[in-house]
């Protein structure tokens, strides 16, 4: 079934965290993958997080149709990147060091991505990715976001929706007193409170 924007909540607060959260849940032995194919990746990037414009998404969709094998390889790379980023950020949320193999692989992917980044004087200076029809473009954006979070953000605000009541999604807590516990009160926080209330009254 194709991903619809309403199917997934955007709660991570950072592009790379929302990308990691396209798998639900990391605690589940059979997690749901919201990115079934490249079309889903484009829908997520355009409609869910606004990383791609409609024109960019159309351009990439045409490239995907023209190069099916490369598209399959890109999706395999996307899933591998998502799992790797999850492990790196989950460790960071605990204040732990990442696995060396994950860090090395992330650095290699980041170097490849940044090699395609160019400065362009369009309505003021800004970054542009080239080539514009590269199937990996959404992954390059995610990698740049991950580097910005790891080097520029306060990692003490990086949190994970708890188990067993929560989904395991990652999010950046921007609350003033750092009190956010859940990815979403609607999907995880309130149901957990209801379960605890029912358990107390059954005891």
PyMOL CGO cylinders between C-alpha atoms (Angstrom):
from pymol import cmd
from pymol.cgo import CYLINDER

trace = [
    CYLINDER, 0.00, 0.00, 0.00, 1.37, 3.42, -0.95, 0.3, 1, 1, 1, 1, 1, 1,
    CYLINDER, 1.37, 3.42, -0.95, 2.32, 5.90, 1.72, 0.3, 1, 1, 1, 1, 1, 1,
    CYLINDER, 2.32, 5.90, 1.72, -0.10, 8.75, 2.25, 0.3, 1, 1, 1, 1, 1, 1,
    CYLINDER, -0.10, 8.75, 2.25, 1.07, 11.89, 4.06, 0.3, 1, 1, 1, 1, 1, 1,
    CYLINDER, 1.07, 11.89, 4.06, -1.63, 11.39, 6.70, 0.3, 1, 1, 1, 1, 1, 1,
    CYLINDER, -1.63, 11.39, 6.70, -0.23, 7.94, 7.53, 0.3, 1, 1, 1, 1, 1, 1,
    CYLINDER, -0.23, 7.94, 7.53, 2.86, 9.22, 9.29, 0.3, 1, 1, 1, 1, 1, 1,
    CYLINDER, 2.86, 9.22, 9.29, 3.29, 11.96, 11.87, 0.3, 1, 1, 1, 1, 1, 1,
    CYLINDER, 3.29, 11.96, 11.87, 6.20, 14.33, 11.42, 0.3, 1, 1, 1, 1, 1, 1,
    CYLINDER, 6.20, 14.33, 11.42, 7.42, 14.65, 14.99, 0.3, 1, 1, 1, 1, 1, 1,
    CYLINDER, 7.42, 14.65, 14.99, 11.22, 14.40, 14.84, 0.3, 1, 1, 1, 1, 1, 1,
    CYLINDER, 11.22, 14.40, 14.84, 11.93, 18.11, 14.61, 0.3, 1, 1, 1, 1, 1, 1,
    CYLINDER, 11.93, 18.11, 14.61, 14.82, 17.45, 12.22, 0.3, 1, 1, 1, 1, 1, 1,
    CYLINDER, 14.82, 17.45, 12.22, 14.76, 16.06, 8.68, 0.3, 1, 1, 1, 1, 1, 1,
    CYLINDER, 14.76, 16.06, 8.68, 17.14, 13.21, 9.48, 0.3, 1, 1, 1, 1, 1, 1,
    CYLINDER, 17.14, 13.21, 9.48, 15.10, 12.13, 12.52, 0.3, 1, 1, 1, 1, 1, 1,
    CYLINDER, 15.10, 12.13, 12.52, 11.87, 12.16, 10.53, 0.3, 1, 1, 1, 1, 1, 1,
    CYLINDER, 11.87, 12.16, 10.53, 13.62, 9.97, 7.97, 0.3, 1, 1, 1, 1, 1, 1,
    CYLINDER, 13.62, 9.97, 7.97, 14.64, 7.48, 10.66, 0.3, 1, 1, 1, 1, 1, 1,
    CYLINDER, 14.64, 7.48, 10.66, 11.03, 7.52, 11.86, 0.3, 1, 1, 1, 1, 1, 1,
    CYLINDER, 11.03, 7.52, 11.86, 9.75, 6.18, 8.55, 0.3, 1, 1, 1, 1, 1, 1,
    CYLINDER, 9.75, 6.18, 8.55, 10.17, 2.78, 10.15, 0.3, 1, 1, 1, 1, 1, 1,
    CYLINDER, 10.17, 2.78, 10.15, 7.65, 2.01, 12.88, 0.3, 1, 1, 1, 1, 1, 1,
    CYLINDER, 7.65, 2.01, 12.88, 8.50, 0.77, 15.40, 0.3, 1, 1, 1, 1, 1, 1,
    CYLINDER, 8.50, 0.77, 15.40, 12.13, -0.09, 16.01, 0.3, 1, 1, 1, 1, 1, 1,
    CYLINDER, 12.13, -0.09, 16.01, 11.05, -2.08, 19.07, 0.3, 1, 1, 1, 1, 1, 1,
    CYLINDER, 11.05, -2.08, 19.07, 8.64, -4.23, 17.06, 0.3, 1, 1, 1, 1, 1, 1,
    CYLINDER, 8.64, -4.23, 17.06, 9.91, -7.57, 15.67, 0.3, 1, 1, 1, 1, 1, 1,
    CYLINDER, 9.91, -7.57, 15.67, 7.95, -6.80, 12.48, 0.3, 1, 1, 1, 1, 1, 1,
    CYLINDER, 7.95, -6.80, 12.48, 8.07, -3.02, 12.12, 0.3, 1, 1, 1, 1, 1, 1,
    CYLINDER, 8.07, -3.02, 12.12, 6.06, -1.23, 9.47, 0.3, 1, 1, 1, 1, 1, 1,
    CYLINDER, 6.06, -1.23, 9.47, 8.13, 0.32, 6.72, 0.3, 1, 1, 1, 1, 1, 1,
    CYLINDER, 8.13, 0.32, 6.72, 6.51, 3.48, 5.41, 0.3, 1, 1, 1, 1, 1, 1,
    CYLINDER, 6.51, 3.48, 5.41, 8.94, 3.54, 2.49, 0.3, 1, 1, 1, 1, 1, 1,
    CYLINDER, 8.94, 3.54, 2.49, 7.82, 0.62, 0.38, 0.3, 1, 1, 1, 1, 1, 1,
    CYLINDER, 7.82, 0.62, 0.38, 9.35, 1.94, -2.83, 0.3, 1, 1, 1, 1, 1, 1,
    CYLINDER, 9.35, 1.94, -2.83, 10.95, 5.01, -4.37, 0.3, 1, 1, 1, 1, 1, 1,
    CYLINDER, 10.95, 5.01, -4.37, 7.57, 6.62, -5.00, 0.3, 1, 1, 1, 1, 1, 1,
    CYLINDER, 7.57, 6.62, -5.00, 6.95, 6.47, -1.25, 0.3, 1, 1, 1, 1, 1, 1,
    CYLINDER, 6.95, 6.47, -1.25, 10.32, 8.11, -0.62, 0.3, 1, 1, 1, 1, 1, 1,
    CYLINDER, 10.32, 8.11, -0.62, 9.35, 10.96, -2.94, 0.3, 1, 1, 1, 1, 1, 1,
    CYLINDER, 9.35, 10.96, -2.94, 5.92, 11.36, -1.32, 0.3, 1, 1, 1, 1, 1, 1,
    CYLINDER, 5.92, 11.36, -1.32, 7.55, 11.50, 2.09, 0.3, 1, 1, 1, 1, 1, 1,
    CYLINDER, 7.55, 11.50, 2.09, 10.19, 14.01, 0.95, 0.3, 1, 1, 1, 1, 1, 1,
    CYLINDER, 10.19, 14.01, 0.95, 7.68, 16.28, -0.78, 0.3, 1, 1, 1, 1, 1, 1,
    CYLINDER, 7.68, 16.28, -0.78, 4.40, 15.96, 1.10, 0.3, 1, 1, 1, 1, 1, 1,
    CYLINDER, 4.40, 15.96, 1.10, 5.46, 14.98, 4.62, 0.3, 1, 1, 1, 1, 1, 1,
    CYLINDER, 5.46, 14.98, 4.62, 8.59, 17.03, 5.26, 0.3, 1, 1, 1, 1, 1, 1,
    CYLINDER, 8.59, 17.03, 5.26, 8.79, 19.50, 2.38, 0.3, 1, 1, 1, 1, 1, 1,
    CYLINDER, 8.79, 19.50, 2.38, 12.36, 18.59, 1.47, 0.3, 1, 1, 1, 1, 1, 1,
    CYLINDER, 12.36, 18.59, 1.47, 11.50, 18.43, -2.24, 0.3, 1, 1, 1, 1, 1, 1,
    CYLINDER, 11.50, 18.43, -2.24, 9.47, 20.84, -4.32, 0.3, 1, 1, 1, 1, 1, 1,
    CYLINDER, 9.47, 20.84, -4.32, 6.79, 19.38, -6.63, 0.3, 1, 1, 1, 1, 1, 1,
    CYLINDER, 6.79, 19.38, -6.63, 9.06, 20.10, -9.60, 0.3, 1, 1, 1, 1, 1, 1,
    CYLINDER, 9.06, 20.10, -9.60, 11.97, 18.27, -7.98, 0.3, 1, 1, 1, 1, 1, 1,
    CYLINDER, 11.97, 18.27, -7.98, 9.77, 15.31, -7.10, 0.3, 1, 1, 1, 1, 1, 1,
    CYLINDER, 9.77, 15.31, -7.10, 8.47, 15.07, -10.68, 0.3, 1, 1, 1, 1, 1, 1,
    CYLINDER, 8.47, 15.07, -10.68, 12.01, 15.23, -12.05, 0.3, 1, 1, 1, 1, 1, 1,
    CYLINDER, 12.01, 15.23, -12.05, 13.14, 12.42, -9.76, 0.3, 1, 1, 1, 1, 1, 1,
    CYLINDER, 13.14, 12.42, -9.76, 10.06, 10.33, -10.56, 0.3, 1, 1, 1, 1, 1, 1,
    CYLINDER, 10.06, 10.33, -10.56, 10.95, 10.54, -14.26, 0.3, 1, 1, 1, 1, 1, 1,
    CYLINDER, 10.95, 10.54, -14.26, 14.53, 9.53, -13.51, 0.3, 1, 1, 1, 1, 1, 1,
    CYLINDER, 14.53, 9.53, -13.51, 13.30, 6.59, -11.43, 0.3, 1, 1, 1, 1, 1, 1,
    CYLINDER, 13.30, 6.59, -11.43, 11.11, 5.32, -14.26, 0.3, 1, 1, 1, 1, 1, 1,
    CYLINDER, 11.11, 5.32, -14.26, 14.03, 5.60, -16.67, 0.3, 1, 1, 1, 1, 1, 1,
    CYLINDER, 14.03, 5.60, -16.67, 16.47, 3.75, -14.42, 0.3, 1, 1, 1, 1, 1, 1,
    CYLINDER, 16.47, 3.75, -14.42, 14.67, 0.96, -12.52, 0.3, 1, 1, 1, 1, 1, 1,
    CYLINDER, 14.67, 0.96, -12.52, 17.82, -0.88, -11.43, 0.3, 1, 1, 1, 1, 1, 1,
    CYLINDER, 17.82, -0.88, -11.43, 19.44, 2.26, -10.08, 0.3, 1, 1, 1, 1, 1, 1,
    CYLINDER, 19.44, 2.26, -10.08, 16.18, 3.03, -8.31, 0.3, 1, 1, 1, 1, 1, 1,
    CYLINDER, 16.18, 3.03, -8.31, 16.21, -0.36, -6.57, 0.3, 1, 1, 1, 1, 1, 1,
    CYLINDER, 16.21, -0.36, -6.57, 19.82, 0.23, -5.51, 0.3, 1, 1, 1, 1, 1, 1,
    CYLINDER, 19.82, 0.23, -5.51, 18.91, 3.67, -4.18, 0.3, 1, 1, 1, 1, 1, 1,
    CYLINDER, 18.91, 3.67, -4.18, 16.11, 2.22, -2.06, 0.3, 1, 1, 1, 1, 1, 1,
    CYLINDER, 16.11, 2.22, -2.06, 18.45, -0.42, -0.67, 0.3, 1, 1, 1, 1, 1, 1,
    CYLINDER, 18.45, -0.42, -0.67, 20.88, 2.37, 0.22, 0.3, 1, 1, 1, 1, 1, 1,
    CYLINDER, 20.88, 2.37, 0.22, 18.03, 4.38, 1.78, 0.3, 1, 1, 1, 1, 1, 1,
    CYLINDER, 18.03, 4.38, 1.78, 17.04, 1.53, 4.10, 0.3, 1, 1, 1, 1, 1, 1,
    CYLINDER, 17.04, 1.53, 4.10, 20.65, 0.85, 5.06, 0.3, 1, 1, 1, 1, 1, 1,
    CYLINDER, 20.65, 0.85, 5.06, 21.17, 4.55, 5.79, 0.3, 1, 1, 1, 1, 1, 1,
    CYLINDER, 21.17, 4.55, 5.79, 18.00, 4.69, 7.87, 0.3, 1, 1, 1, 1, 1, 1,
    CYLINDER, 18.00, 4.69, 7.87, 19.09, 1.74, 10.02, 0.3, 1, 1, 1, 1, 1, 1,
    CYLINDER, 19.09, 1.74, 10.02, 22.56, 3.18, 10.42, 0.3, 1, 1, 1, 1, 1, 1,
    CYLINDER, 22.56, 3.18, 10.42, 21.27, 6.61, 11.40, 0.3, 1, 1, 1, 1, 1, 1,
    CYLINDER, 21.27, 6.61, 11.40, 18.89, 5.03, 13.89, 0.3, 1, 1, 1, 1, 1, 1,
    CYLINDER, 18.89, 5.03, 13.89, 21.78, 3.26, 15.63, 0.3, 1, 1, 1, 1, 1, 1,
    CYLINDER, 21.78, 3.26, 15.63, 23.94, 6.40, 15.65, 0.3, 1, 1, 1, 1, 1, 1,
    CYLINDER, 23.94, 6.40, 15.65, 21.19, 8.67, 16.98, 0.3, 1, 1, 1, 1, 1, 1,
    CYLINDER, 21.19, 8.67, 16.98, 19.88, 6.10, 19.46, 0.3, 1, 1, 1, 1, 1, 1,
    CYLINDER, 19.88, 6.10, 19.46, 23.39, 5.89, 20.92, 0.3, 1, 1, 1, 1, 1, 1,
    CYLINDER, 23.39, 5.89, 20.92, 23.67, 9.68, 20.97, 0.3, 1, 1, 1, 1, 1, 1,
    CYLINDER, 23.67, 9.68, 20.97, 20.34, 9.93, 22.81, 0.3, 1, 1, 1, 1, 1, 1,
    CYLINDER, 20.34, 9.93, 22.81, 21.81, 7.67, 25.51, 0.3, 1, 1, 1, 1, 1, 1,
    CYLINDER, 21.81, 7.67, 25.51, 25.03, 9.66, 25.62, 0.3, 1, 1, 1, 1, 1, 1,
    CYLINDER, 25.03, 9.66, 25.62, 26.95, 6.73, 24.16, 0.3, 1, 1, 1, 1, 1, 1,
    CYLINDER, 26.95, 6.73, 24.16, 29.47, 6.54, 21.34, 0.3, 1, 1, 1, 1, 1, 1,
    CYLINDER, 29.47, 6.54, 21.34, 28.29, 5.09, 18.03, 0.3, 1, 1, 1, 1, 1, 1,
    CYLINDER, 28.29, 5.09, 18.03, 29.53, 1.82, 16.65, 0.3, 1, 1, 1, 1, 1, 1,
    CYLINDER, 29.53, 1.82, 16.65, 32.76, 2.43, 14.74, 0.3, 1, 1, 1, 1, 1, 1,
    CYLINDER, 32.76, 2.43, 14.74, 31.53, 0.62, 11.63, 0.3, 1, 1, 1, 1, 1, 1,
    CYLINDER, 31.53, 0.62, 11.63, 28.39, 2.76, 11.56, 0.3, 1, 1, 1, 1, 1, 1,
    CYLINDER, 28.39, 2.76, 11.56, 30.41, 5.94, 11.98, 0.3, 1, 1, 1, 1, 1, 1,
    CYLINDER, 30.41, 5.94, 11.98, 32.84, 5.00, 9.21, 0.3, 1, 1, 1, 1, 1, 1,
    CYLINDER, 32.84, 5.00, 9.21, 29.99, 4.13, 6.83, 0.3, 1, 1, 1, 1, 1, 1,
    CYLINDER, 29.99, 4.13, 6.83, 28.19, 7.37, 7.71, 0.3, 1, 1, 1, 1, 1, 1,
    CYLINDER, 28.19, 7.37, 7.71, 31.30, 9.42, 7.01, 0.3, 1, 1, 1, 1, 1, 1,
    CYLINDER, 31.30, 9.42, 7.01, 31.77, 7.75, 3.64, 0.3, 1, 1, 1, 1, 1, 1,
    CYLINDER, 31.77, 7.75, 3.64, 28.15, 8.41, 2.67, 0.3, 1, 1, 1, 1, 1, 1,
    CYLINDER, 28.15, 8.41, 2.67, 28.39, 12.01, 3.90, 0.3, 1, 1, 1, 1, 1, 1,
    CYLINDER, 28.39, 12.01, 3.90, 31.55, 12.65, 1.89, 0.3, 1, 1, 1, 1, 1, 1,
    CYLINDER, 31.55, 12.65, 1.89, 29.83, 11.32, -1.23, 0.3, 1, 1, 1, 1, 1, 1,
    CYLINDER, 29.83, 11.32, -1.23, 26.76, 13.49, -0.57, 0.3, 1, 1, 1, 1, 1, 1,
    CYLINDER, 26.76, 13.49, -0.57, 28.65, 16.71, 0.09, 0.3, 1, 1, 1, 1, 1, 1,
    CYLINDER, 28.65, 16.71, 0.09, 30.64, 16.23, -3.11, 0.3, 1, 1, 1, 1, 1, 1,
    CYLINDER, 30.64, 16.23, -3.11, 27.37, 17.08, -4.90, 0.3, 1, 1, 1, 1, 1, 1,
    CYLINDER, 27.37, 17.08, -4.90, 26.69, 20.30, -2.98, 0.3, 1, 1, 1, 1, 1, 1,
    CYLINDER, 26.69, 20.30, -2.98, 27.30, 23.61, -4.71, 0.3, 1, 1, 1, 1, 1, 1,
    CYLINDER, 27.30, 23.61, -4.71, 26.93, 27.26, -3.76, 0.3, 1, 1, 1, 1, 1, 1,
    CYLINDER, 26.93, 27.26, -3.76, 24.55, 29.12, -6.06, 0.3, 1, 1, 1, 1, 1, 1,
    CYLINDER, 24.55, 29.12, -6.06, 23.69, 32.87, -6.12, 0.3, 1, 1, 1, 1, 1, 1,
    CYLINDER, 23.69, 32.87, -6.12, 19.95, 32.33, -6.59, 0.3, 1, 1, 1, 1, 1, 1,
    CYLINDER, 19.95, 32.33, -6.59, 17.91, 35.03, -4.81, 0.3, 1, 1, 1, 1, 1, 1,
    CYLINDER, 17.91, 35.03, -4.81, 20.72, 35.28, -2.33, 0.3, 1, 1, 1, 1, 1, 1,
    CYLINDER, 20.72, 35.28, -2.33, 23.38, 32.64, -1.83, 0.3, 1, 1, 1, 1, 1, 1,
    CYLINDER, 23.38, 32.64, -1.83, 22.15, 29.15, -1.11, 0.3, 1, 1, 1, 1, 1, 1,
    CYLINDER, 22.15, 29.15, -1.11, 23.14, 25.53, -1.41, 0.3, 1, 1, 1, 1, 1, 1,
    CYLINDER, 23.14, 25.53, -1.41, 22.16, 23.52, -4.47, 0.3, 1, 1, 1, 1, 1, 1,
    CYLINDER, 22.16, 23.52, -4.47, 22.48, 19.79, -5.10, 0.3, 1, 1, 1, 1, 1, 1,
    CYLINDER, 22.48, 19.79, -5.10, 23.86, 18.59, -8.45, 0.3, 1, 1, 1, 1, 1, 1,
    CYLINDER, 23.86, 18.59, -8.45, 22.89, 16.81, -10.56, 0.3, 1, 1, 1, 1, 1, 1,
    CYLINDER, 22.89, 16.81, -10.56, 19.31, 17.80, -9.91, 0.3, 1, 1, 1, 1, 1, 1,
    CYLINDER, 19.31, 17.80, -9.91, 17.93, 14.51, -11.21, 0.3, 1, 1, 1, 1, 1, 1,
    CYLINDER, 17.93, 14.51, -11.21, 20.16, 12.29, -9.04, 0.3, 1, 1, 1, 1, 1, 1,
    CYLINDER, 20.16, 12.29, -9.04, 18.02, 9.57, -7.48, 0.3, 1, 1, 1, 1, 1, 1,
    CYLINDER, 18.02, 9.57, -7.48, 20.06, 9.91, -4.29, 0.3, 1, 1, 1, 1, 1, 1,
    CYLINDER, 20.06, 9.91, -4.29, 19.06, 13.55, -3.77, 0.3, 1, 1, 1, 1, 1, 1,
    CYLINDER, 19.06, 13.55, -3.77, 16.67, 12.87, -0.83, 0.3, 1, 1, 1, 1, 1, 1,
    CYLINDER, 16.67, 12.87, -0.83, 19.39, 10.81, 0.86, 0.3, 1, 1, 1, 1, 1, 1,
    CYLINDER, 19.39, 10.81, 0.86, 21.93, 13.59, 0.39, 0.3, 1, 1, 1, 1, 1, 1,
    CYLINDER, 21.93, 13.59, 0.39, 19.53, 15.97, 2.11, 0.3, 1, 1, 1, 1, 1, 1,
    CYLINDER, 19.53, 15.97, 2.11, 19.10, 13.54, 5.00, 0.3, 1, 1, 1, 1, 1, 1,
    CYLINDER, 19.10, 13.54, 5.00, 22.85, 13.10, 5.37, 0.3, 1, 1, 1, 1, 1, 1,
    CYLINDER, 22.85, 13.10, 5.37, 23.43, 16.87, 5.46, 0.3, 1, 1, 1, 1, 1, 1,
    CYLINDER, 23.43, 16.87, 5.46, 20.73, 17.18, 8.13, 0.3, 1, 1, 1, 1, 1, 1,
    CYLINDER, 20.73, 17.18, 8.13, 22.33, 14.39, 10.18, 0.3, 1, 1, 1, 1, 1, 1,
    CYLINDER, 22.33, 14.39, 10.18, 25.71, 16.11, 10.08, 0.3, 1, 1, 1, 1, 1, 1,
    CYLINDER, 25.71, 16.11, 10.08, 24.12, 19.39, 11.20, 0.3, 1, 1, 1, 1, 1, 1,
    CYLINDER, 24.12, 19.39, 11.20, 22.38, 17.71, 14.14, 0.3, 1, 1, 1, 1, 1, 1,
    CYLINDER, 22.38, 17.71, 14.14, 25.47, 15.83, 15.28, 0.3, 1, 1, 1, 1, 1, 1,
    CYLINDER, 25.47, 15.83, 15.28, 27.78, 18.83, 15.04, 0.3, 1, 1, 1, 1, 1, 1,
    CYLINDER, 27.78, 18.83, 15.04, 25.53, 21.79, 15.78, 0.3, 1, 1, 1, 1, 1, 1,
    CYLINDER, 25.53, 21.79, 15.78, 22.63, 20.76, 17.99, 0.3, 1, 1, 1, 1, 1, 1,
    CYLINDER, 22.63, 20.76, 17.99, 22.45, 20.19, 21.73, 0.3, 1, 1, 1, 1, 1, 1,
    CYLINDER, 22.45, 20.19, 21.73, 22.41, 16.40, 21.80, 0.3, 1, 1, 1, 1, 1, 1,
    CYLINDER, 22.41, 16.40, 21.80, 21.04, 16.37, 25.33, 0.3, 1, 1, 1, 1, 1, 1,
    CYLINDER, 21.04, 16.37, 25.33, 17.75, 17.34, 23.67, 0.3, 1, 1, 1, 1, 1, 1,
    CYLINDER, 17.75, 17.34, 23.67, 17.83, 14.29, 21.41, 0.3, 1, 1, 1, 1, 1, 1,
    CYLINDER, 17.83, 14.29, 21.41, 15.36, 11.76, 22.82, 0.3, 1, 1, 1, 1, 1, 1,
    CYLINDER, 15.36, 11.76, 22.82, 13.65, 8.49, 22.02, 0.3, 1, 1, 1, 1, 1, 1,
    CYLINDER, 13.65, 8.49, 22.02, 10.00, 7.70, 22.58, 0.3, 1, 1, 1, 1, 1, 1,
    CYLINDER, 10.00, 7.70, 22.58, 10.23, 5.10, 25.38, 0.3, 1, 1, 1, 1, 1, 1,
    CYLINDER, 10.23, 5.10, 25.38, 9.56, 1.38, 25.39, 0.3, 1, 1, 1, 1, 1, 1,
    CYLINDER, 9.56, 1.38, 25.39, 7.44, -0.58, 26.10, 0.3, 1, 1, 1, 1, 1, 1,
    CYLINDER, 7.44, -0.58, 26.10, 4.73, 2.10, 25.97, 0.3, 1, 1, 1, 1, 1, 1,
    CYLINDER, 4.73, 2.10, 25.97, 6.20, 4.12, 23.14, 0.3, 1, 1, 1, 1, 1, 1,
    CYLINDER, 6.20, 4.12, 23.14, 7.18, 3.52, 19.55, 0.3, 1, 1, 1, 1, 1, 1,
    CYLINDER, 7.18, 3.52, 19.55, 10.92, 4.12, 19.69, 0.3, 1, 1, 1, 1, 1, 1,
    CYLINDER, 10.92, 4.12, 19.69, 10.81, 7.10, 17.36, 0.3, 1, 1, 1, 1, 1, 1,
    CYLINDER, 10.81, 7.10, 17.36, 13.51, 9.72, 17.78, 0.3, 1, 1, 1, 1, 1, 1,
    CYLINDER, 13.51, 9.72, 17.78, 12.82, 13.42, 18.25, 0.3, 1, 1, 1, 1, 1, 1,
    CYLINDER, 12.82, 13.42, 18.25, 14.53, 16.68, 19.13, 0.3, 1, 1, 1, 1, 1, 1,
    CYLINDER, 14.53, 16.68, 19.13, 13.03, 18.19, 22.28, 0.3, 1, 1, 1, 1, 1, 1,
    CYLINDER, 13.03, 18.19, 22.28, 12.66, 21.96, 21.90, 0.3, 1, 1, 1, 1, 1, 1,
    CYLINDER, 12.66, 21.96, 21.90, 10.52, 22.44, 25.01, 0.3, 1, 1, 1, 1, 1, 1,
    CYLINDER, 10.52, 22.44, 25.01, 11.81, 25.13, 27.37, 0.3, 1, 1, 1, 1, 1, 1,
    CYLINDER, 11.81, 25.13, 27.37, 12.27, 22.78, 30.34, 0.3, 1, 1, 1, 1, 1, 1,
    CYLINDER, 12.27, 22.78, 30.34, 13.24, 19.71, 28.27, 0.3, 1, 1, 1, 1, 1, 1,
    CYLINDER, 13.24, 19.71, 28.27, 10.17, 17.89, 29.55, 0.3, 1, 1, 1, 1, 1, 1,
    CYLINDER, 10.17, 17.89, 29.55, 8.95, 16.26, 26.36, 0.3, 1, 1, 1, 1, 1, 1,
    CYLINDER, 8.95, 16.26, 26.36, 8.84, 12.48, 26.77, 0.3, 1, 1, 1, 1, 1, 1,
    CYLINDER, 8.84, 12.48, 26.77, 6.76, 11.21, 23.88, 0.3, 1, 1, 1, 1, 1, 1,
    CYLINDER, 6.76, 11.21, 23.88, 7.07, 11.52, 20.13, 0.3, 1, 1, 1, 1, 1, 1,
    CYLINDER, 7.07, 11.52, 20.13, 3.37, 12.44, 20.13, 0.3, 1, 1, 1, 1, 1, 1,
    CYLINDER, 3.37, 12.44, 20.13, 0.86, 12.63, 22.95, 0.3, 1, 1, 1, 1, 1, 1,
    CYLINDER, 0.86, 12.63, 22.95, -1.87, 11.53, 20.55, 0.3, 1, 1, 1, 1, 1, 1,
    CYLINDER, -1.87, 11.53, 20.55, -0.25, 8.33, 19.34, 0.3, 1, 1, 1, 1, 1, 1,
    CYLINDER, -0.25, 8.33, 19.34, 1.93, 7.31, 22.30, 0.3, 1, 1, 1, 1, 1, 1,
    CYLINDER, 1.93, 7.31, 22.30, 1.57, 9.58, 25.34, 0.3, 1, 1, 1, 1, 1, 1,
    CYLINDER, 1.57, 9.58, 25.34, -2.19, 9.48, 25.88, 0.3, 1, 1, 1, 1, 1, 1,
    CYLINDER, -2.19, 9.48, 25.88, -2.57, 5.73, 25.13, 0.3, 1, 1, 1, 1, 1, 1,
    CYLINDER, -2.57, 5.73, 25.13, 0.22, 5.00, 27.63, 0.3, 1, 1, 1, 1, 1, 1,
    CYLINDER, 0.22, 5.00, 27.63, -1.54, 7.07, 30.28, 0.3, 1, 1, 1, 1, 1, 1,
    CYLINDER, -1.54, 7.07, 30.28, -4.79, 5.19, 29.63, 0.3, 1, 1, 1, 1, 1, 1,
    CYLINDER, -4.79, 5.19, 29.63, -3.02, 1.83, 29.94, 0.3, 1, 1, 1, 1, 1, 1,
    CYLINDER, -3.02, 1.83, 29.94, -1.42, 2.82, 33.24, 0.3, 1, 1, 1, 1, 1, 1,
    CYLINDER, -1.42, 2.82, 33.24, -4.76, 4.07, 34.56, 0.3, 1, 1, 1, 1, 1, 1,
    CYLINDER, -4.76, 4.07, 34.56, -6.44, 0.79, 33.62, 0.3, 1, 1, 1, 1, 1, 1,
    CYLINDER, -6.44, 0.79, 33.62, -3.65, -1.24, 35.20, 0.3, 1, 1, 1, 1, 1, 1,
    CYLINDER, -3.65, -1.24, 35.20, -3.93, 0.67, 38.48, 0.3, 1, 1, 1, 1, 1, 1,
    CYLINDER, -3.93, 0.67, 38.48, -7.67, 0.13, 38.63, 0.3, 1, 1, 1, 1, 1, 1,
    CYLINDER, -7.67, 0.13, 38.63, -7.37, -3.58, 37.86, 0.3, 1, 1, 1, 1, 1, 1,
    CYLINDER, -7.37, -3.58, 37.86, -4.84, -4.07, 40.65, 0.3, 1, 1, 1, 1, 1, 1,
]
cmd.load_cgo(trace, "trace")
